[in-house]
């Protein structure tokens, strides 16, 4: 029986001074700022985790990520590995994933392929199954004005 499920994830963080900027699992330049959070603040990975967990009908990924942060695990890719493991336990695989980023900085186009190359092996999917788009929203929001980054993700998963 063909079974498809869909989940939507969202995350946003403001910039803070003196922290490295991590998006989609890679370190990138946001000037001298990074994204605020107990973890590395990777809003792309956080939104993916939320979308996967929602597609499975599970609780938010913060139910395990918060404890991991408290125990010093701040690399968001580690949270993503848990979400993928939940998906595998339920016998699902990624069908495709769409990532929409709203930010003035960093510029997404120059790092898009790097993000896909980082995320695809963790998600256990082909790069062609990951779509990324970005907008500044013409500066109409705090994200478009460069005060932080907002991400929306939709994921579809299929039964193995």
Order of alpha helices (4+ residues) and beta strands (2+ residues): beta-beta-beta-beta-alpha-alpha-alpha-beta-alpha-beta-beta
